[in-house]
């Protein structure tokens, strides 16, 4: 019988609910509990499941972890939450997948410190598509450093700050944050585009979030990859490059009986 990864989900807003939908239906995982700021007067379990929803003001994380042991925590809440459960996951070496985009420098340093004791994946956007875009953009930037580059991000009207994902793309490409163009338009969940301008041609790498469940499939990918990693701190790009290297190696070696095999390309520095 295949062992399921037991998960606790922190955060139950619009994105958290979508993530819960994905993780609760994935046969590789067992979603054991959901923690939110308040449990609410009428909603006590996730719809159509027996997964308990627990208000953080009602029970301490110490009590939650004691009652519902888990192997991993997935956090889609706020920057403050990690301080409430951080030492528990450090002590018990519980994996952490964090998708918080608003960590302060001190909070991020704390999350990094957890990576000395357990497996931690932290990225502002954990959709598979946007991270593939980042890896591809980094590779193209290194191949063609002479190209003009612009970044455009579009989100729903209520999003006040510049996209953390767009700022991360800019940082990876060695660009100033003020080079990011932001648009706020009703009906858009999230769109990112990196435009490379070459002489006589243009390359556009774009990603659109259609449903928030994309964050759930990203969390599932991160969990499946992270469990095979040594203790440490990782970004989603690290896990994606690791998976890409594994697949590249499999493709190169499949059916190749020649004693002299082609050298595997080293993608490990693509997102550095």
BAROBA-413552 format. One record per residue: x, y, z of N, C-alpha, C in turn; residue number from 1; residue in three letters. Coordinates in steps of 0.2 Angstrom, whole numbers, padded with zeros to 4 digits. Layout:
N
n.X_n.Y_n.Z_ca.X_ca.Y_ca.Z_c.X_c.Y_c.Z_n_res
X_Y_Z_X_Y_Z_X_Y_Z_NUM_Ala
...
This chain:
272
n.X_n.Y_n.Z_ca.X_ca.Y_ca.Z_c.X_c.Y_c.Z_n_res
0004_-0006_0000_0000_0000_0000_0004_0006_0000_1_Unk
0003_0011_-0004_0007_0017_-0005_0005_0022_0001_2_Unk
0011_0024_0004_0010_0029_0010_0008_0036_0007_3_Unk
0002_0039_0010_0000_0045_0008_0004_0050_0013_4_Unk
0006_0056_0010_0008_0062_0013_0003_0065_0017_5_Unk
0003_0066_0024_-0002_0069_0028_0000_0076_0028_6_Unk
-0006_0080_0026_-0005_0088_0025_-0009_0092_0030_7_Unk
-0006_0097_0033_-0010_0102_0036_-0010_0109_0032_8_Unk
-0016_0112_0030_-0016_0118_0026_-0017_0124_0030_9_Unk
-0013_0129_0030_-0014_0135_0033_-0017_0140_0028_10_Unk
-0022_0143_0030_-0025_0148_0025_-0031_0145_0022_11_Unk
-0037_0149_0022_-0043_0146_0019_-0047_0152_0016_12_Unk
-0043_0157_0012_-0046_0162_0008_-0048_0159_0001_13_Unk
-0049_0163_-0004_-0051_0160_-0010_-0046_0155_-0013_14_Unk
-0040_0157_-0012_-0034_0153_-0015_-0034_0146_-0010_15_Unk
-0034_0147_-0004_-0034_0142_0001_-0039_0136_-0001_16_Unk
-0045_0139_-0002_-0051_0134_-0003_-0050_0130_-0010_17_Unk
-0047_0134_-0015_-0045_0130_-0021_-0040_0125_-0020_18_Unk
-0035_0127_-0016_-0029_0122_-0015_-0032_0116_-0011_19_Unk
-0037_0117_-0006_-0040_0112_-0002_-0043_0107_-0007_20_Unk
-0047_0110_-0012_-0050_0106_-0017_-0046_0101_-0020_21_Unk
-0040_0104_-0023_-0035_0099_-0026_-0032_0094_-0022_22_Unk
-0029_0096_-0016_-0026_0092_-0012_-0030_0086_-0009_23_Unk
-0037_0088_-0008_-0041_0083_-0005_-0043_0078_-0010_24_Unk
-0042_0079_-0016_-0044_0074_-0021_-0038_0070_-0024_25_Unk
-0032_0072_-0022_-0026_0069_-0025_-0025_0063_-0021_26_Unk
-0024_0057_-0024_-0023_0051_-0020_-0016_0050_-0017_27_Unk
-0012_0054_-0018_-0005_0054_-0015_-0005_0057_-0008_28_Unk
-0010_0061_-0007_-0010_0065_-0001_-0016_0064_0004_29_Unk
-0016_0065_0010_-0021_0065_0015_-0022_0072_0018_30_Unk
-0026_0076_0016_-0027_0083_0019_-0031_0082_0026_31_Unk
-0027_0083_0031_-0029_0081_0038_-0033_0087_0042_32_Unk
-0031_0093_0040_-0034_0098_0044_-0033_0105_0040_33_Unk
-0037_0110_0041_-0036_0116_0038_-0037_0121_0044_34_Unk
-0032_0126_0044_-0032_0131_0049_-0033_0138_0046_35_Unk
-0037_0142_0049_-0039_0148_0046_-0039_0153_0052_36_Unk
-0039_0160_0051_-0039_0165_0056_-0045_0163_0061_37_Unk
-0051_0162_0058_-0057_0161_0062_-0061_0155_0058_38_Unk
-0063_0150_0062_-0067_0144_0059_-0073_0146_0056_39_Unk
-0076_0152_0059_-0083_0153_0056_-0089_0150_0060_40_Unk
-0094_0153_0060_-0100_0150_0065_-0103_0144_0062_41_Unk
-0103_0144_0055_-0107_0138_0052_-0103_0133_0048_42_Unk
-0097_0135_0046_-0093_0131_0042_-0087_0127_0047_43_Unk
-0088_0121_0048_-0083_0117_0052_-0079_0112_0048_44_Unk
-0081_0110_0042_-0077_0105_0038_-0077_0108_0031_45_Unk
-0072_0105_0027_-0072_0107_0020_-0078_0104_0017_46_Unk
-0081_0107_0012_-0087_0105_0009_-0086_0098_0006_47_Unk
-0091_0093_0007_-0091_0086_0005_-0085_0082_0007_48_Unk
-0082_0084_0013_-0077_0080_0016_-0078_0081_0024_49_Unk
-0074_0077_0027_-0074_0077_0034_-0068_0081_0037_50_Unk
-0064_0085_0033_-0058_0088_0034_-0060_0094_0039_51_Unk
-0057_0094_0045_-0059_0099_0050_-0056_0106_0048_52_Unk
-0060_0111_0049_-0057_0118_0048_-0057_0121_0055_53_Unk
-0051_0123_0057_-0050_0125_0064_-0048_0132_0064_54_Unk
-0051_0136_0069_-0049_0143_0070_-0043_0144_0074_55_Unk
-0038_0148_0071_-0032_0149_0075_-0032_0152_0081_56_Unk
-0038_0156_0082_-0039_0159_0089_-0042_0154_0094_57_Unk
-0044_0149_0091_-0048_0144_0096_-0043_0139_0098_58_Unk
-0038_0137_0094_-0033_0132_0096_-0026_0134_0094_59_Unk
-0021_0132_0099_-0014_0133_0097_-0012_0128_0092_60_Unk
-0007_0130_0088_-0004_0125_0083_-0001_0119_0087_61_Unk
0001_0120_0093_0004_0115_0097_-0002_0109_0097_62_Unk
-0008_0112_0099_-0013_0107_0100_-0016_0104_0094_63_Unk
-0016_0108_0088_-0018_0105_0082_-0013_0100_0079_64_Unk
-0006_0101_0080_-0002_0096_0078_-0002_0090_0082_65_Unk
-0003_0091_0089_-0004_0085_0093_-0010_0081_0091_66_Unk
-0016_0084_0090_-0022_0080_0088_-0022_0077_0081_67_Unk
-0019_0081_0076_-0019_0079_0069_-0012_0079_0067_68_Unk
-0008_0074_0068_-0001_0074_0066_0000_0074_0058_69_Unk
0005_0078_0055_0005_0078_0048_0013_0077_0046_70_Unk
0014_0076_0040_0021_0076_0037_0023_0082_0034_71_Unk
0018_0087_0032_0019_0093_0029_0014_0098_0030_72_Unk
0016_0104_0030_0012_0110_0030_0012_0114_0024_73_Unk
0006_0116_0021_0006_0120_0015_0003_0127_0018_74_Unk
0006_0132_0016_0004_0139_0019_0002_0143_0014_75_Unk
-0004_0145_0014_-0007_0150_0009_-0010_0156_0013_76_Unk
-0008_0157_0019_-0011_0162_0024_-0008_0169_0023_77_Unk
-0004_0171_0028_-0001_0177_0029_0006_0177_0032_78_Unk
0010_0182_0031_0017_0181_0033_0018_0180_0041_79_Unk
0013_0182_0045_0014_0181_0052_0013_0174_0054_80_Unk
0010_0170_0050_0008_0163_0053_0014_0159_0054_81_Unk
0019_0159_0050_0025_0155_0050_0028_0155_0057_82_Unk
0028_0161_0061_0030_0162_0067_0026_0158_0072_83_Unk
0020_0156_0071_0016_0153_0076_0017_0145_0075_84_Unk
0019_0142_0070_0021_0135_0069_0028_0133_0068_85_Unk
0032_0138_0066_0039_0137_0064_0043_0132_0068_86_Unk
0043_0134_0075_0047_0129_0079_0044_0122_0080_87_Unk
0038_0121_0079_0035_0115_0079_0037_0111_0073_88_Unk
0037_0114_0067_0039_0110_0061_0047_0109_0061_89_Unk
0051_0114_0064_0058_0113_0065_0059_0107_0070_90_Unk
0056_0106_0075_0057_0101_0080_0056_0094_0077_91_Unk
0050_0094_0074_0048_0087_0071_0049_0086_0064_92_Unk
0053_0090_0061_0056_0090_0054_0050_0089_0049_93_Unk
0045_0093_0050_0039_0093_0046_0040_0097_0040_94_Unk
0039_0094_0034_0040_0098_0028_0036_0105_0027_95_Unk
0038_0110_0024_0035_0116_0023_0035_0118_0016_96_Unk
0029_0119_0013_0028_0122_0007_0024_0129_0008_97_Unk
0028_0134_0007_0025_0141_0008_0024_0145_0002_98_Unk
0018_0148_0001_0017_0152_-0005_0016_0159_-0003_99_Unk
0019_0161_0002_0018_0168_0004_0022_0173_0000_100_Unk
0019_0178_-0002_0022_0183_-0007_0025_0189_-0003_101_Unk
0023_0190_0003_0024_0196_0007_0028_0196_0013_102_Unk
0033_0191_0013_0037_0190_0018_0042_0196_0019_103_Unk
0043_0199_0025_0048_0204_0026_0055_0200_0026_104_Unk
0060_0204_0026_0067_0201_0025_0068_0197_0032_105_Unk
0066_0199_0037_0067_0196_0044_0063_0189_0044_106_Unk
0057_0189_0041_0052_0183_0041_0055_0178_0036_107_Unk
0058_0181_0030_0061_0176_0025_0067_0173_0028_108_Unk
0071_0177_0032_0077_0174_0035_0075_0169_0040_109_Unk
0070_0170_0043_0067_0165_0048_0065_0158_0044_110_Unk
0061_0159_0039_0059_0153_0035_0066_0150_0032_111_Unk
0071_0153_0030_0077_0150_0028_0080_0146_0033_112_Unk
0080_0149_0039_0083_0145_0045_0080_0139_0046_113_Unk
0073_0138_0045_0070_0132_0046_0073_0126_0041_114_Unk
0075_0129_0036_0079_0124_0031_0085_0121_0033_115_Unk
0087_0123_0039_0093_0119_0042_0091_0113_0046_116_Unk
0084_0112_0047_0082_0107_0051_0077_0103_0047_117_Unk
0074_0105_0042_0068_0101_0039_0068_0104_0031_118_Unk
0064_0101_0027_0064_0102_0020_0059_0108_0020_119_Unk
0061_0114_0016_0057_0119_0016_0057_0122_0008_120_Unk
0051_0123_0005_0051_0126_-0001_0047_0132_0000_121_Unk
0050_0138_-0003_0046_0144_-0002_0047_0148_-0008_122_Unk
0042_0150_-0011_0041_0154_-0017_0035_0159_-0017_123_Unk
0035_0165_-0020_0029_0169_-0020_0024_0166_-0025_124_Unk
0025_0162_-0029_0020_0160_-0034_0022_0152_-0035_125_Unk
0018_0148_-0034_0020_0141_-0035_0015_0137_-0040_126_Unk
0013_0141_-0045_0010_0138_-0051_0016_0135_-0055_127_Unk
0015_0129_-0058_0020_0126_-0062_0021_0130_-0068_128_Unk
0016_0133_-0071_0017_0137_-0077_0022_0143_-0076_129_Unk
0020_0147_-0071_0024_0153_-0070_0032_0151_-0069_130_Unk
0033_0146_-0065_0040_0144_-0064_0043_0142_-0070_131_Unk
0040_0138_-0074_0043_0136_-0080_0044_0142_-0084_132_Unk
0040_0147_-0084_0042_0154_-0088_0048_0157_-0085_133_Unk
0049_0157_-0078_0055_0160_-0075_0061_0156_-0077_134_Unk
0061_0149_-0077_0067_0146_-0079_0068_0147_-0087_135_Unk
0063_0147_-0091_0064_0149_-0098_0067_0156_-0099_136_Unk
0064_0161_-0095_0067_0168_-0096_0074_0168_-0094_137_Unk
0076_0165_-0088_0083_0165_-0086_0087_0162_-0091_138_Unk
0085_0157_-0094_0090_0153_-0099_0090_0158_-0105_139_Unk
0085_0161_-0108_0085_0165_-0113_0090_0172_-0112_140_Unk
0089_0174_-0106_0093_0180_-0104_0100_0178_-0104_141_Unk
0102_0172_-0102_0109_0171_-0102_0112_0169_-0109_142_Unk
0108_0167_-0113_0109_0165_-0120_0110_0172_-0124_143_Unk
0106_0176_-0123_0105_0183_-0127_0105_0189_-0122_144_Unk
0111_0190_-0118_0111_0196_-0114_0110_0203_-0117_145_Unk
0111_0203_-0123_0110_0209_-0127_0103_0211_-0128_146_Unk
0098_0207_-0127_0091_0208_-0129_0088_0213_-0124_147_Unk
0083_0217_-0127_0079_0222_-0123_0074_0217_-0119_148_Unk
0073_0219_-0113_0068_0215_-0109_0063_0219_-0105_149_Unk
0057_0218_-0105_0052_0221_-0102_0047_0216_-0098_150_Unk
0044_0218_-0093_0040_0213_-0089_0033_0217_-0088_151_Unk
0028_0213_-0089_0021_0216_-0088_0017_0211_-0084_152_Unk
0014_0214_-0078_0010_0210_-0074_0003_0213_-0074_153_Unk
-0002_0209_-0074_-0009_0211_-0074_-0013_0207_-0069_154_Unk
-0017_0210_-0064_-0021_0207_-0059_-0027_0210_-0058_155_Unk
-0031_0207_-0054_-0038_0210_-0052_-0037_0217_-0049_156_Unk
-0042_0221_-0049_-0042_0228_-0047_-0040_0228_-0039_157_Unk
-0042_0223_-0035_-0041_0224_-0028_-0034_0223_-0026_158_Unk
-0030_0220_-0030_-0023_0219_-0028_-0019_0225_-0028_159_Unk
-0017_0227_-0022_-0014_0234_-0021_-0007_0234_-0023_160_Unk
-0003_0229_-0021_0004_0230_-0022_0007_0227_-0029_161_Unk
0013_0228_-0031_0016_0225_-0037_0017_0218_-0036_162_Unk
0015_0214_-0041_0016_0207_-0040_0022_0205_-0038_163_Unk
0022_0201_-0032_0029_0198_-0030_0032_0193_-0035_164_Unk
0028_0190_-0039_0031_0186_-0044_0034_0190_-0049_165_Unk
0031_0195_-0051_0035_0200_-0056_0041_0202_-0054_166_Unk
0041_0204_-0047_0047_0207_-0044_0053_0201_-0044_167_Unk
0051_0195_-0043_0055_0190_-0043_0058_0189_-0050_168_Unk
0054_0189_-0055_0056_0188_-0062_0062_0194_-0063_169_Unk
0060_0200_-0061_0065_0205_-0062_0071_0204_-0059_170_Unk
0071_0202_-0053_0077_0201_-0049_0081_0195_-0052_171_Unk
0078_0190_-0054_0082_0184_-0058_0085_0187_-0064_172_Unk
0082_0192_-0068_0085_0194_-0074_0089_0200_-0073_173_Unk
0091_0202_-0067_0095_0207_-0066_0092_0214_-0067_174_Unk
0086_0215_-0067_0082_0221_-0068_0080_0225_-0062_175_Unk
0079_0231_-0063_0077_0235_-0057_0069_0234_-0056_176_Unk
0067_0234_-0050_0060_0233_-0049_0055_0238_-0053_177_Unk
0058_0244_-0054_0054_0249_-0057_0053_0248_-0065_178_Unk
0056_0243_-0067_0055_0241_-0074_0049_0237_-0075_179_Unk
0045_0235_-0070_0039_0231_-0070_0033_0235_-0071_180_Unk
0030_0234_-0077_0023_0238_-0078_0017_0234_-0075_181_Unk
0013_0237_-0071_0008_0234_-0068_0001_0237_-0070_182_Unk
-0004_0232_-0072_-0010_0234_-0074_-0015_0231_-0069_183_Unk
-0021_0234_-0067_-0026_0232_-0063_-0033_0232_-0067_184_Unk
-0035_0226_-0069_-0041_0226_-0073_-0046_0220_-0070_185_Unk
-0052_0222_-0070_-0057_0217_-0067_-0058_0211_-0071_186_Unk
-0058_0205_-0068_-0059_0199_-0071_-0053_0195_-0072_187_Unk
-0047_0198_-0071_-0041_0195_-0072_-0038_0192_-0065_188_Unk
-0037_0186_-0065_-0034_0183_-0059_-0027_0184_-0058_189_Unk
-0023_0183_-0064_-0016_0185_-0064_-0013_0183_-0070_190_Unk
-0009_0188_-0073_-0005_0187_-0080_0001_0190_-0079_191_Unk
0006_0186_-0082_0013_0189_-0082_0016_0188_-0089_192_Unk
0020_0193_-0091_0023_0192_-0098_0030_0195_-0098_193_Unk
0034_0191_-0100_0041_0194_-0101_0043_0194_-0109_194_Unk
0044_0200_-0111_0045_0202_-0118_0053_0203_-0119_195_Unk
0055_0199_-0124_0062_0200_-0126_0063_0203_-0133_196_Unk
0066_0209_-0134_0066_0212_-0140_0073_0211_-0143_197_Unk
0073_0208_-0149_0079_0206_-0153_0079_0211_-0159_198_Unk
0084_0211_-0163_0084_0214_-0169_0080_0210_-0174_199_Unk
0075_0213_-0177_0070_0210_-0182_0066_0205_-0179_200_Unk
0065_0204_-0172_0061_0199_-0170_0059_0200_-0162_201_Unk
0054_0197_-0160_0052_0198_-0153_0050_0191_-0150_202_Unk
0052_0190_-0144_0050_0183_-0141_0046_0185_-0135_203_Unk
0040_0182_-0134_0035_0184_-0128_0034_0177_-0124_204_Unk
0036_0177_-0118_0034_0172_-0113_0029_0174_-0109_205_Unk
0023_0171_-0109_0017_0173_-0105_0014_0167_-0101_206_Unk
0011_0169_-0096_0007_0164_-0092_0001_0168_-0089_207_Unk
-0004_0164_-0090_-0011_0166_-0087_-0014_0161_-0082_208_Unk
-0016_0164_-0076_-0019_0160_-0071_-0027_0160_-0073_209_Unk
-0029_0154_-0074_-0036_0153_-0076_-0041_0152_-0070_210_Unk
-0039_0147_-0066_-0042_0146_-0060_-0037_0145_-0054_211_Unk
-0039_0147_-0048_-0035_0147_-0042_-0032_0139_-0041_212_Unk
-0036_0134_-0044_-0034_0128_-0043_-0027_0126_-0045_213_Unk
-0024_0131_-0050_-0017_0130_-0052_-0012_0130_-0046_214_Unk
-0014_0134_-0041_-0010_0134_-0035_-0010_0128_-0031_215_Unk
-0015_0124_-0032_-0016_0118_-0029_-0011_0112_-0032_216_Unk
-0012_0112_-0039_-0007_0108_-0043_0000_0109_-0042_217_Unk
0001_0116_-0041_0008_0118_-0040_0011_0115_-0033_218_Unk
0006_0116_-0028_0008_0113_-0021_0009_0106_-0021_219_Unk
0005_0102_-0025_0006_0095_-0026_0012_0093_-0029_220_Unk
0014_0097_-0034_0021_0096_-0037_0026_0097_-0032_221_Unk
0026_0102_-0029_0031_0104_-0024_0032_0099_-0018_222_Unk
0026_0096_-0016_0026_0091_-0011_0030_0085_-0013_223_Unk
0028_0083_-0019_0030_0077_-0022_0038_0077_-0023_224_Unk
0040_0083_-0025_0047_0084_-0027_0051_0085_-0020_225_Unk
0048_0088_-0015_0052_0090_-0009_0053_0084_-0005_226_Unk
0049_0079_-0005_0050_0073_-0001_0056_0069_-0003_227_Unk
0058_0070_-0009_0064_0066_-0011_0070_0070_-0010_228_Unk
0070_0076_-0008_0076_0081_-0007_0079_0080_0000_229_Unk
0085_0081_0001_0089_0082_0007_0086_0088_0011_230_Unk
0087_0088_0018_0085_0094_0022_0088_0100_0019_231_Unk
0084_0105_0018_0087_0111_0015_0081_0116_0013_232_Unk
0083_0122_0011_0079_0127_0009_0079_0127_0001_233_Unk
0073_0127_-0002_0072_0127_-0009_0067_0132_-0012_234_Unk
0068_0134_-0018_0063_0138_-0021_0059_0133_-0026_235_Unk
0054_0135_-0029_0050_0131_-0033_0054_0130_-0040_236_Unk
0058_0135_-0042_0063_0134_-0047_0068_0129_-0046_237_Unk
0070_0128_-0040_0075_0123_-0039_0072_0116_-0040_238_Unk
0066_0115_-0038_0062_0109_-0038_0061_0108_-0046_239_Unk
0059_0113_-0049_0057_0112_-0056_0064_0110_-0060_240_Unk
0069_0113_-0059_0076_0112_-0062_0078_0105_-0061_241_Unk
0077_0103_-0054_0078_0096_-0052_0074_0091_-0056_242_Unk
0068_0092_-0057_0063_0087_-0061_0065_0087_-0068_243_Unk
0067_0093_-0071_0069_0094_-0078_0076_0090_-0079_244_Unk
0080_0091_-0075_0087_0087_-0075_0085_0079_-0075_245_Unk
0081_0077_-0071_0079_0070_-0070_0076_0068_-0077_246_Unk
0072_0071_-0080_0068_0069_-0086_0073_0070_-0092_247_Unk
0078_0075_-0092_0082_0075_-0097_0087_0069_-0097_248_Unk
0089_0067_-0091_0094_0062_-0090_0090_0055_-0093_249_Unk
0084_0055_-0091_0080_0049_-0093_0079_0048_-0101_250_Unk
0078_0054_-0104_0077_0054_-0111_0084_0053_-0115_251_Unk
0089_0055_-0112_0096_0054_-0115_0098_0047_-0114_252_Unk
0096_0044_-0109_0099_0037_-0108_0094_0032_-0110_253_Unk
0088_0033_-0112_0083_0028_-0114_0085_0026_-0121_254_Unk
0086_0019_-0121_0087_0016_-0127_0094_0017_-0130_255_Unk
0098_0020_-0126_0105_0022_-0128_0110_0017_-0126_256_Unk
0112_0012_-0131_0116_0007_-0129_0124_0008_-0130_257_Unk
0125_0014_-0133_0132_0016_-0134_0136_0017_-0128_258_Unk
0142_0014_-0128_0146_0016_-0122_0148_0023_-0121_259_Unk
0148_0027_-0126_0149_0034_-0126_0143_0038_-0126_260_Unk
0141_0040_-0121_0135_0044_-0121_0136_0052_-0121_261_Unk
0131_0055_-0123_0131_0062_-0123_0131_0065_-0116_262_Unk
0135_0070_-0115_0135_0074_-0109_0128_0077_-0107_263_Unk
0126_0076_-0101_0120_0079_-0099_0121_0087_-0098_264_Unk
0116_0091_-0101_0117_0098_-0100_0116_0099_-0092_265_Unk
0120_0104_-0090_0119_0106_-0083_0114_0112_-0082_266_Unk
0108_0111_-0080_0103_0116_-0079_0103_0119_-0072_267_Unk
0108_0117_-0068_0107_0119_-0061_0108_0126_-0059_268_Unk
0112_0130_-0064_0113_0137_-0063_0108_0141_-0067_269_Unk
0103_0138_-0070_0099_0142_-0074_0095_0148_-0070_270_Unk
0093_0146_-0064_0089_0151_-0060_0094_0154_-0054_271_Unk
0100_0154_-0055_0105_0157_-0050_0106_0165_-0052_272_Unk
